[in-house]
Amino acid sequence: MYKELEQKVAVVTGGSKGIGTAISQRFGEEKMKVVVNYHSDEEGAQEAVKAIEEAGGQAIAVEADVSTEEGIQTLIDKAIESFGQLDVWVNNAGMENQKSTHELSLEDWEKVINVNLTGVFLGTKAAINYFKEHDQQGSIINLSSVHEQIPWPTYAHYAASKGGVKLFTQTVAMEYAPQGIRINSIGPGAIRTPINAEKFDDPKQKEIVESMIPMARIGKPSEVAAAAAWLASDESSYVTGITLFVDGGMTLYPSFQGGKG
């Protein structure tokens, strides 16, 4: 637990399910005040709010489209209106769908890029402007993926968005480091969330995925949330511009394990 996080205010985009809910709940355990963003899953957002409050924090659920400036401004406004300040911004909202690149429509490309990359840009920009206006050293955390580093055929739009998040994070981290604004990414690997629960419930599929992970197991959302809490805390006060992979070693070229190759 990080005592300095108590009473701080965080916005978590895409907080109604999976990793976003886990991060929101962990912030609740840190006694933070959390704006849980959702786009369509109001029930999930309200469940996240309840979990935060039961953990000792405070929370509200706010509907907003993070791929638009209006949606991001709504989140800023609600954070200030409800909690009076902003300290941590988590760009977690994301989406994916599988499609061979030669069959990928411009519409599907733009949907993924708009949420996964443009949403990160808009959220980061809004948080930076708030921190600068209030002469404040804040923390921004972007949810990337192991696929900012590992190619993923039939998910070219997703991999492109996460590769963009990597260099965007590094660039803005360098740009605003002199003001003490820290900007980092987390790169989850195979994490059990609602989006992939069906795949991991299939023993054969699960075995295939685990064979790609040196630690030989699927990760938990709470393990990603622990990384987010650390990046939000003063314990990481000298850390900016990194991607912290939470992947059981998936980015370590596991096919070479045991001296193969």
KEFI-566204 format. One line per field, with one value per atom (N, C-alpha, C): z, x, y; atom name. Coordinates in Angstrom, 3 decimals. Layout:
BEGIN
zz: [Z,...]
xx: [X,...]
yy: [Y,...]
a: [CA,...]
***
This chain:
BEGIN
zz: [0.000,0.000,0.000,-0.688,-0.838,-0.159,1.020,1.855,1.136,0.282,-0.376,-1.410,-1.806,-2.771,-2.123,-0.818,-0.124,-0.423,-0.829,-1.161,-2.511,-3.217,-4.556,-5.525,-6.619,-7.566,-8.870,-9.343,-10.591,-11.537,-12.819,-13.878,-14.526,-14.648,-15.309,-16.480,-17.699,-18.859,-19.084,-19.599,-19.791,-18.492,-17.446,-16.112,-15.749,-16.704,-16.386,-16.478,-16.916,-17.037,-17.054,-16.819,-16.992,-16.229,-16.942,-16.334,-15.783,-16.481,-15.997,-14.650,-14.480,-13.190,-12.112,-12.454,-11.471,-11.011,-11.950,-11.586,-10.708,-11.084,-10.299,-8.879,-8.768,-7.451,-6.618,-7.247,-6.506,-6.016,-6.849,-6.401,-5.215,-5.226,-4.069,-2.814,-2.957,-1.812,-1.296,-2.193,-1.785,-1.213,-1.047,-0.497,-1.413,-2.710,-3.689,-4.081,-4.806,-5.365,-6.874,-7.415,-8.777,-9.650,-10.818,-11.862,-12.775,-12.734,-13.530,-14.839,-15.900,-17.213,-17.866,-18.557,-19.367,-20.626,-21.636,-22.886,-23.054,-22.793,-22.956,-21.766,-20.976,-19.883,-18.559,-18.424,-17.190,-15.983,-16.168,-15.052,-14.523,-15.434,-15.021,-14.297,-14.780,-14.135,-12.720,-12.547,-11.214,-10.264,-10.795,-9.972,-9.553,-10.469,-10.128,-9.043,-9.153,-8.134,-6.769,-6.754,-5.496,-4.895,-5.749,-5.267,-4.699,-5.344,-4.869,-3.502,-3.360,-2.094,-0.985,-1.315,-0.320,0.111,-0.806,-0.483,0.325,0.449,1.253,0.485,-0.838,-1.642,-1.944,-2.823,-3.301,-4.823,-5.420,-6.872,-7.462,-8.733,-9.545,-10.901,-11.569,-12.921,-13.898,-14.973,-15.953,-17.363,-18.105,-19.496,-20.369,-21.240,-22.156,-23.233,-24.428,-25.545,-25.540,-25.186,-25.009,-26.330,-27.439,-28.737,-29.225,-28.377,-28.724,-27.671,-28.095,-27.149,-26.156,-26.618,-25.725,-24.611,-24.977,-23.969,-22.923,-23.362,-22.426,-21.523,-22.089,-21.277,-20.224,-20.578,-19.609,-18.404,-18.647,-17.553,-16.671,-17.289,-16.509,-15.656,-16.283,-15.574,-14.400,-14.601,-13.537,-12.395,-12.723,-11.674,-10.783,-11.410,-10.644,-9.869,-10.542,-9.903,-8.694,-8.793,-7.721,-6.657,-7.077,-6.146,-6.031,-6.856,-6.685,-7.250,-7.823,-8.324,-9.239,-9.767,-10.588,-10.318,-10.067,-9.762,-10.683,-11.094,-11.893,-13.036,-14.237,-15.378,-15.985,-16.129,-16.696,-18.009,-19.106,-20.427,-20.640,-20.181,-20.258,-21.370,-21.766,-22.745,-24.013,-24.489,-25.701,-26.308,-27.556,-28.240,-29.253,-29.663,-30.683,-31.433,-32.666,-33.399,-34.443,-34.716,-35.590,-37.038,-37.927,-39.351,-40.138,-41.165,-42.060,-42.663,-42.784,-43.192,-44.569,-45.481,-46.822,-46.825,-45.728,-45.596,-44.601,-44.013,-42.982,-43.596,-43.146,-43.691,-43.032,-43.723,-43.153,-41.893,-41.886,-40.708,-39.488,-39.665,-38.533,-38.101,-39.072,-38.746,-37.879,-38.314,-37.614,-36.235,-36.080,-34.768,-33.733,-34.109,-33.177,-32.925,-33.982,-33.829,-33.016,-33.245,-32.553,-31.046,-30.627,-29.191,-28.608,-29.239,-28.656,-28.728,-29.748,-29.917,-29.788,-30.538,-30.419,-29.013,-28.426,-27.055,-26.059,-26.272,-25.409,-25.574,-26.817,-27.076,-26.404,-26.586,-26.040,-24.513,-23.915,-22.458,-21.888,-22.523,-22.074,-22.199,-23.331,-23.550,-22.495,-22.210,-21.220,-19.835,-19.461,-18.142,-18.034,-19.083,-19.069,-18.923,-19.655,-19.549,-18.133,-17.509,-16.126,-15.200,-15.332,-14.457,-14.643,-15.877,-16.135,-15.563,-15.755,-15.249,-13.731,-13.078,-11.613,-11.053,-11.920,-11.519,-10.676,-11.252,-10.516,-11.199,-10.388,-10.902,-10.825,-11.957,-11.982,-12.649,-12.646,-13.267,-14.301,-15.487,-16.556,-16.886,-16.948,-17.205,-18.416,-19.438,-20.650,-20.682,-21.028,-21.165,-22.603,-22.756,-24.057,-24.140,-24.588,-24.771,-25.120,-24.929,-25.443,-26.955,-27.581,-29.041,-29.491,-28.585,-29.027,-29.456,-29.099,-29.399,-30.238,-29.987,-30.673,-31.811,-33.057,-34.161,-33.904,-34.430,-34.197,-35.478,-36.371,-37.630,-37.416,-38.280,-38.280,-37.244,-36.590,-35.679,-35.988,-37.272,-37.660,-37.094,-37.066,-36.549,-35.052,-34.315,-32.877,-32.609,-33.304,-33.103,-33.477,-34.553,-34.954,-33.877,-33.283,-32.237,-31.022,-30.648,-29.466,-29.735,-30.962,-31.325,-31.260,-31.669,-31.568,-30.132,-29.257,-27.832,-27.252,-27.671,-27.150,-27.430,-28.690,-29.033,-28.607,-28.568,-28.032,-26.563,-25.804,-24.372,-24.162,-24.902,-24.748,-25.114,-26.180,-26.657,-25.677,-25.218,-24.304,-22.926,-22.542,-21.272,-21.293,-22.409,-22.541,-22.561,-23.247,-23.415,-22.088,-21.205,-19.977,-18.710,-18.861,-17.693,-16.914,-17.580,-16.817,-15.853,-16.123,-15.228,-14.175,-14.189,-13.189,-13.495,-14.719,-15.131,-15.675,-15.016,-15.396,-16.271,-17.368,-18.314,-18.646,-18.306,-18.503,-19.107,-19.585,-20.100,-19.330,-19.350,-18.883,-20.089,-20.280,-21.395,-20.901,-20.757,-20.313,-21.378,-20.916,-21.804,-21.825,-21.633,-21.617,-20.223,-20.120,-18.840,-18.960,-17.950,-17.994,-17.737,-18.776,-18.708,-19.469,-19.350,-20.071,-21.573,-22.167,-23.619,-24.098,-23.219,-23.657,-22.764,-21.906,-20.969,-21.699,-22.809,-23.555,-24.096,-24.608,-25.141,-24.045,-22.890,-21.815,-21.102,-21.313,-20.763,-21.610,-22.809,-23.687,-23.345,-22.781,-22.329,-23.416,-24.658,-25.733,-26.037,-26.140,-26.399,-25.247,-24.042,-22.855,-22.861,-23.230,-23.279,-24.321,-25.463,-26.520,-26.025,-25.380,-24.893,-23.809,-22.885,-21.791,-22.297,-23.457,-24.026,-24.520,-24.693,-25.135,-23.959,-22.742,-21.543,-20.689,-20.481,-19.651,-18.271,-17.674,-16.353,-16.444,-17.664,-17.935,-17.244,-17.146,-16.619,-17.163,-17.124,-17.526,-16.370,-16.686,-15.644,-15.139,-14.005,-13.392,-13.530,-13.709,-13.775,-12.568,-11.399,-10.188,-10.280,-11.079,-11.236,-12.097,-13.055,-13.834,-12.964,-12.153,-11.260,-10.267,-9.810,-8.880,-9.540,-10.831,-11.564,-11.702,-11.935,-12.059,-10.749,-9.640,-8.334,-8.083,-8.441,-8.263,-9.130,-10.391,-11.282,-10.850,-10.165,-9.650,-8.382,-7.699,-6.376,-6.446,-5.294,-5.197,-5.247,-5.085,-5.178,-6.569,-7.574,-8.946,-9.382,-8.427,-8.700,-9.695,-9.923,-10.872,-12.136,-12.399,-13.534,-14.502,-15.731,-16.757,-18.130,-19.027,-20.401,-20.624,-19.642,-19.794,-20.194,-20.721,-20.748,-19.746,-18.737,-17.724,-18.177,-18.693,-19.174,-18.000,-17.989,-16.995,-17.801,-18.090,-19.133,-18.861,-17.656,-17.353,-18.203,-18.847,-19.686,-21.156,-21.576,-22.973,-23.978,-23.593,-24.502,-24.541,-23.873,-23.780,-24.788,-25.900,-26.936,-26.330,-25.789,-25.058,-25.914,-27.239,-28.077,-27.936,-27.383,-27.163,-25.769,-24.981,-23.625,-23.621,-22.677,-22.590,-23.510,-24.092,-24.965,-26.404,-26.777,-28.154,-29.110,-30.377,-31.372,-31.835]
xx: [0.847,0.000,0.887,0.419,1.189,0.426,0.901,0.178,-0.046,0.908,0.792,-0.334,-0.859,-1.960,-3.320,-3.384,-4.660,-5.230,-6.495,-7.242,-6.870,-5.925,-5.635,-6.734,-6.845,-7.945,-7.401,-8.037,-7.621,-8.803,-8.531,-9.478,-8.964,-9.829,-9.476,-10.423,-9.931,-10.792,-10.987,-12.158,-12.465,-12.438,-12.982,-12.882,-13.998,-14.845,-16.024,-15.795,-14.611,-14.365,-12.863,-12.525,-11.163,-10.094,-9.036,-7.899,-8.303,-9.193,-9.646,-10.334,-11.177,-11.836,-10.826,-9.851,-8.839,-8.014,-7.635,-6.882,-7.733,-8.985,-9.889,-10.038,-10.212,-10.375,-9.098,-7.944,-6.688,-6.531,-6.922,-6.885,-7.828,-8.952,-9.846,-9.182,-8.430,-7.699,-6.653,-6.174,-5.224,-5.940,-7.258,-8.109,-8.122,-8.060,-8.120,-9.578,-9.741,-11.039,-10.944,-11.880,-11.724,-12.929,-12.634,-13.641,-13.546,-14.577,-14.611,-15.338,-14.583,-15.178,-15.720,-16.848,-17.375,-17.993,-18.142,-18.777,-20.151,-20.275,-21.569,-21.961,-20.987,-21.249,-21.467,-22.640,-22.928,-22.986,-23.538,-23.634,-22.252,-21.326,-19.961,-19.302,-19.555,-18.978,-19.519,-20.814,-21.404,-20.890,-20.630,-20.035,-18.621,-17.889,-16.542,-16.605,-17.566,-17.742,-18.002,-18.869,-19.191,-17.948,-17.150,-15.932,-14.940,-14.830,-13.933,-14.378,-15.662,-16.186,-16.049,-16.262,-16.098,-14.643,-13.733,-12.299,-11.811,-12.644,-12.273,-12.063,-12.254,-12.111,-13.445,-13.417,-14.633,-14.635,-15.824,-15.863,-17.177,-17.102,-18.279,-18.070,-19.169,-19.114,-19.533,-18.776,-19.041,-18.991,-20.079,-20.121,-19.431,-18.543,-17.859,-17.147,-17.099,-16.352,-14.959,-13.956,-12.607,-11.917,-12.530,-11.932,-12.350,-13.074,-13.502,-13.036,-12.787,-12.397,-13.513,-14.760,-15.897,-15.956,-15.702,-15.730,-14.646,-13.456,-12.347,-12.635,-13.178,-13.496,-14.547,-15.496,-16.497,-15.830,-14.841,-14.157,-13.398,-12.722,-12.023,-13.020,-14.107,-15.110,-15.713,-16.025,-16.645,-15.665,-14.388,-13.382,-13.297,-13.265,-13.154,-14.433,-15.554,-16.850,-17.072,-16.684,-16.949,-15.866,-14.597,-13.491,-12.526,-12.703,-11.962,-10.559,-10.057,-8.691,-8.461,-7.253,-6.838,-5.369,-5.016,-3.631,-3.064,-3.925,-3.484,-4.477,-3.946,-4.806,-4.355,-5.284,-4.974,-5.726,-4.978,-5.558,-5.615,-6.708,-6.851,-7.786,-8.737,-9.745,-9.083,-9.561,-8.996,-9.930,-9.652,-10.453,-9.592,-10.074,-9.385,-10.416,-10.112,-10.870,-9.952,-10.195,-9.295,-9.760,-8.825,-9.138,-7.831,-7.814,-6.664,-6.491,-5.257,-5.017,-5.601,-5.556,-6.094,-7.617,-8.250,-9.703,-10.126,-9.157,-9.434,-10.013,-11.201,-11.839,-11.263,-11.367,-10.944,-11.739,-13.005,-13.848,-13.320,-12.981,-12.449,-11.077,-10.241,-8.945,-9.133,-10.009,-10.201,-10.828,-11.721,-12.324,-11.255,-10.341,-9.290,-8.293,-7.854,-6.893,-7.500,-8.766,-9.410,-9.465,-9.767,-9.835,-8.443,-7.663,-6.404,-5.275,-5.292,-4.190,-4.664,-5.699,-6.211,-6.742,-7.398,-7.886,-6.764,-5.636,-4.464,-3.923,-3.843,-3.394,-4.302,-5.609,-6.543,-6.538,-6.505,-6.475,-5.188,-4.070,-2.773,-2.714,-3.158,-3.147,-3.973,-5.163,-6.031,-5.400,-4.820,-4.200,-2.992,-2.173,-1.010,-1.449,-2.460,-2.944,-3.418,-4.111,-4.548,-3.336,-2.386,-1.212,-0.426,-0.291,0.438,-0.305,-1.604,-2.400,-2.344,-2.186,-2.171,-0.766,0.247,1.645,1.850,1.430,1.337,2.143,2.774,3.500,2.573,1.982,1.046,1.633,0.860,1.276,0.242,0.715,-0.137,0.336,-0.611,-0.288,-1.092,-0.380,-1.018,-0.968,-2.081,-2.090,-1.740,-0.567,-0.113,-0.326,0.670,0.538,1.908,2.072,3.281,3.376,2.239,2.225,2.644,3.211,3.989,5.368,5.698,7.008,6.902,5.890,5.732,4.725,5.096,4.134,2.962,1.776,0.586,-0.233,0.091,-0.638,-2.140,-2.902,-4.372,-4.879,-3.975,-4.325,-3.449,-3.256,-2.333,-2.752,-4.061,-4.538,-4.280,-4.436,-4.169,-2.675,-1.850,-0.407,0.093,-0.459,-0.066,-0.429,-1.609,-2.028,-1.120,-0.712,0.125,1.568,2.040,3.347,3.348,2.237,2.093,2.088,1.409,1.384,2.794,3.601,4.980,5.757,5.819,6.625,5.957,4.636,3.942,4.301,4.250,4.582,6.011,6.950,8.352,8.561,7.901,8.081,7.539,6.305,5.723,6.367,6.845,7.567,8.813,9.539,10.716,10.330,9.229,8.807,8.432,7.786,7.260,8.004,9.072,9.876,10.395,10.806,11.304,10.287,9.000,7.950,7.534,8.192,7.873,6.613,6.122,4.970,5.497,5.124,5.644,4.623,5.094,4.222,4.849,4.146,4.644,3.570,3.995,3.067,3.204,2.130,2.151,1.831,2.630,2.413,1.978,0.661,0.207,0.452,0.676,0.744,-0.598,-0.591,-1.833,-2.449,-3.489,-4.168,-5.605,-6.070,-7.438,-8.444,-9.126,-10.155,-11.382,-12.512,-13.717,-13.515,-12.630,-12.457,-11.821,-11.059,-10.407,-10.726,-11.736,-12.075,-12.451,-13.193,-13.621,-12.413,-11.426,-10.223,-9.468,-9.320,-8.549,-9.319,-10.643,-11.431,-11.286,-10.766,-10.504,-9.117,-9.038,-7.737,-6.659,-7.030,-6.044,-5.516,-6.434,-6.033,-5.181,-5.586,-4.844,-3.425,-3.301,-1.978,-1.085,-1.664,-0.896,-0.371,-1.237,-0.836,0.225,0.017,0.979,2.348,2.381,3.661,4.468,3.814,4.489,4.984,4.752,5.051,6.069,7.252,8.247,7.726,6.877,6.338,5.206,4.784,3.842,2.487,2.026,0.676,0.087,-1.241,-1.963,-1.929,-1.764,-1.712,-3.082,-3.089,-4.328,-4.408,-5.612,-5.762,-5.161,-5.239,-4.701,-3.193,-2.512,-1.062,-0.728,-1.589,-1.427,-1.766,-2.810,-3.227,-2.127,-1.381,-0.276,0.782,1.045,2.008,1.499,0.196,-0.385,-0.279,-0.537,-0.426,1.003,1.971,3.379,3.731,3.288,3.597,2.895,1.776,1.077,1.720,2.462,2.983,4.324,4.740,6.043,7.199,6.902,7.952,8.588,7.847,8.369,8.684,9.025,9.184,10.299,11.228,12.328,12.159,10.916,10.619,9.686,10.140,9.269,9.707,8.732,9.010,9.234,8.874,9.100,7.818,7.986,6.895,7.250,6.412,6.594,5.789,6.482,5.790,5.363,4.097,3.539,3.061,3.995,3.728,4.290,4.785,5.334,6.536,7.132,8.299,7.983,6.759,6.364,7.235,7.754,8.584,10.041,10.344,11.737,12.076,11.347,11.594,11.601,10.461,10.403,10.725,10.658,10.999,12.469,13.283,14.703,14.951,13.891,14.054,14.739,15.602,16.301,17.495,17.907,19.060,18.772,17.488,17.114,17.583,17.746,18.090,19.530]
yy: [-1.192,0.000,1.249,2.277,3.508,4.638,5.015,5.976,7.297,7.702,9.007,9.048,7.887,7.861,8.133,8.039,8.249,9.632,9.649,10.865,11.485,10.891,11.387,10.965,11.711,11.510,10.946,9.872,9.230,9.094,9.257,8.903,7.625,6.625,5.369,5.168,5.302,5.092,3.592,3.241,1.826,1.064,1.656,1.065,0.110,-0.235,-1.040,-2.538,-2.952,-4.390,-4.674,-5.933,-6.416,-5.659,-5.314,-4.633,-3.278,-2.561,-1.254,-1.348,-2.347,-2.557,-2.911,-3.772,-4.170,-2.974,-2.095,-0.899,0.009,0.196,1.038,0.497,-0.814,-1.424,-1.290,-1.471,-1.319,0.113,1.080,2.474,2.681,1.968,2.025,1.496,0.423,-0.136,0.845,1.711,2.756,3.983,3.873,4.948,6.175,5.923,7.007,7.297,8.395,8.766,8.540,7.770,7.268,7.624,8.168,8.344,7.125,6.288,5.062,5.376,5.416,5.703,4.433,4.580,3.494,4.079,3.238,3.686,3.073,1.768,1.100,0.239,-0.188,-1.126,-0.383,0.215,0.964,0.038,-1.152,-2.097,-2.459,-2.725,-3.052,-1.895,-0.674,0.513,0.678,0.457,0.593,-0.484,-1.683,-2.741,-2.358,-1.703,-1.240,-0.172,0.739,1.782,1.150,0.153,-0.529,-1.187,-1.836,-2.501,-1.493,-0.333,0.721,1.210,1.459,1.969,0.933,-0.339,-1.397,-1.544,-1.167,-1.253,-0.062,0.972,2.131,3.409,3.369,4.572,5.223,6.203,6.856,6.762,6.779,6.616,7.105,7.467,7.742,7.069,6.727,6.173,7.263,7.403,8.462,7.882,8.046,7.614,8.647,8.201,9.115,8.319,8.879,8.299,8.917,8.124,8.666,8.977,8.601,8.927,10.312,11.057,12.414,13.405,14.629,15.677,15.961,15.877,16.127,15.085,13.830,12.775,12.949,13.278,13.499,14.694,15.759,16.941,16.614,15.748,15.309,14.650,13.820,13.129,14.109,15.073,16.110,16.881,17.311,18.118,17.356,16.084,15.291,15.035,14.838,14.642,15.877,17.055,18.309,18.584,18.376,18.632,17.735,16.478,15.515,15.477,15.637,15.422,16.591,17.615,18.855,18.915,17.812,17.828,16.629,16.548,15.408,15.151,13.890,13.538,12.454,11.537,10.388,10.182,9.960,9.669,8.346,7.395,6.089,5.908,5.863,5.600,4.096,3.491,2.041,1.584,2.397,1.967,1.453,0.322,-0.251,-1.270,-1.616,-2.628,-3.360,-4.530,-5.319,-6.136,-6.478,-7.487,-8.099,-9.359,-10.112,-10.013,-9.707,-9.604,-9.681,-10.507,-10.521,-9.135,-8.691,-7.308,-7.004,-7.974,-7.705,-7.592,-8.010,-7.903,-6.828,-6.147,-5.158,-3.887,-3.501,-2.302,-1.055,0.045,1.311,1.619,1.264,1.508,0.761,-0.530,-1.294,-0.771,-0.386,0.208,1.445,2.324,3.600,3.412,2.445,2.199,1.871,0.963,0.541,1.671,2.332,3.426,4.568,4.872,5.997,5.785,4.569,4.301,4.080,3.191,2.742,3.765,4.616,5.572,7.015,7.379,8.752,9.012,8.021,8.177,8.405,7.728,7.929,9.346,9.801,11.170,12.186,12.051,13.044,13.041,11.847,11.778,12.347,12.005,12.508,14.030,14.537,15.994,16.716,16.211,16.863,16.832,15.684,15.589,16.513,16.570,17.458,18.910,19.310,20.687,21.002,20.042,20.259,20.387,19.491,19.531,20.832,21.279,22.518,23.722,23.753,24.882,24.983,23.841,23.824,23.650,23.800,23.688,22.428,21.307,20.054,18.957,18.129,16.973,15.763,15.396,14.283,13.056,11.985,10.728,10.302,9.949,9.438,8.030,7.096,5.696,5.231,4.775,4.284,2.764,2.139,0.691,0.330,-0.236,-0.682,-2.190,-2.930,-4.375,-4.940,-6.243,-6.881,-6.700,-6.400,-6.240,-4.843,-4.058,-2.901,-3.374,-4.613,-5.187,-6.459,-7.276,-8.560,-8.411,-8.694,-8.642,-9.595,-9.240,-10.059,-10.140,-11.060,-11.186,-11.346,-10.758,-10.643,-9.640,-8.957,-7.863,-6.646,-6.359,-5.288,-3.937,-3.657,-2.369,-2.251,-3.365,-3.365,-3.179,-3.957,-3.846,-2.452,-1.889,-0.534,0.480,0.312,1.252,1.168,-0.043,-0.205,0.213,-0.013,0.524,2.037,2.635,4.084,4.565,3.816,4.179,4.176,3.210,3.125,4.405,4.818,5.996,7.291,7.305,8.476,8.664,7.575,7.641,8.126,7.542,7.942,9.412,9.846,11.216,12.238,12.042,13.030,12.952,11.758,11.643,12.518,12.493,13.344,14.822,15.119,16.507,17.171,16.418,17.027,16.608,15.844,15.470,16.678,17.770,18.917,19.508,19.291,19.803,18.786,17.607,16.589,15.800,15.900,15.102,13.781,12.687,11.377,10.641,10.074,9.389,8.041,6.977,5.622,4.731,3.578,2.580,1.276,0.507,-0.872,-1.746,-2.799,-3.719,-5.084,-5.304,-6.622,-7.680,-8.901,-10.049,-10.744,-12.062,-12.845,-12.735,-11.932,-11.684,-12.186,-12.884,-13.420,-12.299,-11.881,-10.846,-11.344,-10.652,-11.103,-11.250,-10.444,-10.474,-11.780,-12.443,-13.681,-14.881,-14.752,-15.831,-17.112,-16.978,-18.163,-18.931,-18.184,-18.841,-19.572,-18.933,-19.551,-20.657,-20.725,-21.825,-23.093,-22.951,-24.093,-24.643,-25.854,-26.394,-26.377,-26.669,-26.709,-25.315,-24.358,-22.966,-22.436,-22.751,-22.299,-22.860,-24.138,-24.770,-24.100,-23.746,-23.079,-21.738,-20.957,-19.637,-19.776,-20.702,-20.870,-21.319,-21.988,-22.407,-21.209,-20.058,-18.839,-17.994,-18.475,-17.691,-18.437,-17.893,-18.591,-18.976,-18.156,-18.492,-19.522,-19.839,-20.938,-20.786,-19.564,-19.354,-18.064,-17.981,-16.782,-15.783,-14.508,-13.485,-13.079,-12.389,-11.903,-10.382,-9.840,-8.387,-7.669,-8.293,-7.670,-7.469,-8.303,-8.157,-6.944,-6.635,-5.410,-4.202,-4.339,-3.243,-2.893,-3.884,-3.628,-2.756,-3.011,-2.186,-0.755,-0.596,0.742,1.509,0.836,1.499,1.970,1.143,1.530,2.735,2.727,3.846,5.128,5.000,6.182,6.722,5.875,6.224,6.942,7.468,8.129,7.134,5.844,4.834,4.817,5.302,5.336,6.760,7.612,9.044,9.371,8.435,8.678,7.839,7.434,6.562,7.282,7.460,8.028,7.520,7.374,6.975,5.489,4.664,3.223,2.503,1.299,0.323,-0.758,-0.900,-1.936,-3.156,-4.158,-5.351,-6.227,-6.596,-7.511,-8.712,-9.626,-10.611,-11.999,-12.241,-13.561,-13.932,-12.911,-13.153,-13.356,-13.075,-13.323,-12.570,-11.414,-10.626,-11.084,-12.177,-12.645,-13.745,-13.829,-14.836,-16.250,-16.679,-17.956,-19.181,-19.069,-20.223,-20.623,-19.723,-20.008,-20.605,-20.798,-21.283,-22.664,-22.864,-24.137,-24.243,-23.105,-23.112,-23.514,-23.520,-23.869,-22.769,-23.151,-22.161,-22.282]
a: [N,CA,C,N,CA,C,N,CA,C,N,CA,C,N,CA,C,N,CA,C,N,CA,C,N,CA,C,N,CA,C,N,CA,C,N,CA,C,N,CA,C,N,CA,C,N,CA,C,N,CA,C,N,CA,C,N,CA,C,N,CA,C,N,CA,C,N,CA,C,N,CA,C,N,CA,C,N,CA,C,N,CA,C,N,CA,C,N,CA,C,N,CA,C,N,CA,C,N,CA,C,N,CA,C,N,CA,C,N,CA,C,N,CA,C,N,CA,C,N,CA,C,N,CA,C,N,CA,C,N,CA,C,N,CA,C,N,CA,C,N,CA,C,N,CA,C,N,CA,C,N,CA,C,N,CA,C,N,CA,C,N,CA,C,N,CA,C,N,CA,C,N,CA,C,N,CA,C,N,CA,C,N,CA,C,N,CA,C,N,CA,C,N,CA,C,N,CA,C,N,CA,C,N,CA,C,N,CA,C,N,CA,C,N,CA,C,N,CA,C,N,CA,C,N,CA,C,N,CA,C,N,CA,C,N,CA,C,N,CA,C,N,CA,C,N,CA,C,N,CA,C,N,CA,C,N,CA,C,N,CA,C,N,CA,C,N,CA,C,N,CA,C,N,CA,C,N,CA,C,N,CA,C,N,CA,C,N,CA,C,N,CA,C,N,CA,C,N,CA,C,N,CA,C,N,CA,C,N,CA,C,N,CA,C,N,CA,C,N,CA,C,N,CA,C,N,CA,C,N,CA,C,N,CA,C,N,CA,C,N,CA,C,N,CA,C,N,CA,C,N,CA,C,N,CA,C,N,CA,C,N,CA,C,N,CA,C,N,CA,C,N,CA,C,N,CA,C,N,CA,C,N,CA,C,N,CA,C,N,CA,C,N,CA,C,N,CA,C,N,CA,C,N,CA,C,N,CA,C,N,CA,C,N,CA,C,N,CA,C,N,CA,C,N,CA,C,N,CA,C,N,CA,C,N,CA,C,N,CA,C,N,CA,C,N,CA,C,N,CA,C,N,CA,C,N,CA,C,N,CA,C,N,CA,C,N,CA,C,N,CA,C,N,CA,C,N,CA,C,N,CA,C,N,CA,C,N,CA,C,N,CA,C,N,CA,C,N,CA,C,N,CA,C,N,CA,C,N,CA,C,N,CA,C,N,CA,C,N,CA,C,N,CA,C,N,CA,C,N,CA,C,N,CA,C,N,CA,C,N,CA,C,N,CA,C,N,CA,C,N,CA,C,N,CA,C,N,CA,C,N,CA,C,N,CA,C,N,CA,C,N,CA,C,N,CA,C,N,CA,C,N,CA,C,N,CA,C,N,CA,C,N,CA,C,N,CA,C,N,CA,C,N,CA,C,N,CA,C,N,CA,C,N,CA,C,N,CA,C,N,CA,C,N,CA,C,N,CA,C,N,CA,C,N,CA,C,N,CA,C,N,CA,C,N,CA,C,N,CA,C,N,CA,C,N,CA,C,N,CA,C,N,CA,C,N,CA,C,N,CA,C,N,CA,C,N,CA,C,N,CA,C,N,CA,C,N,CA,C,N,CA,C,N,CA,C,N,CA,C,N,CA,C,N,CA,C,N,CA,C,N,CA,C,N,CA,C,N,CA,C,N,CA,C,N,CA,C,N,CA,C,N,CA,C,N,CA,C,N,CA,C,N,CA,C,N,CA,C,N,CA,C,N,CA,C,N,CA,C,N,CA,C,N,CA,C,N,CA,C,N,CA,C,N,CA,C,N,CA,C,N,CA,C,N,CA,C,N,CA,C,N,CA,C,N,CA,C,N,CA,C,N,CA,C,N,CA,C,N,CA,C,N,CA,C,N,CA,C,N,CA,C,N,CA,C,N,CA,C,N,CA,C,N,CA,C,N,CA,C,N,CA,C,N,CA,C,N,CA,C,N,CA,C,N,CA,C,N,CA,C,N,CA,C,N,CA,C,N,CA,C,N,CA,C,N,CA,C,N,CA,C,N,CA,C,N,CA,C,N,CA,C,N,CA,C,N,CA,C,N,CA,C,N,CA,C,N,CA,C,N,CA,C]
***
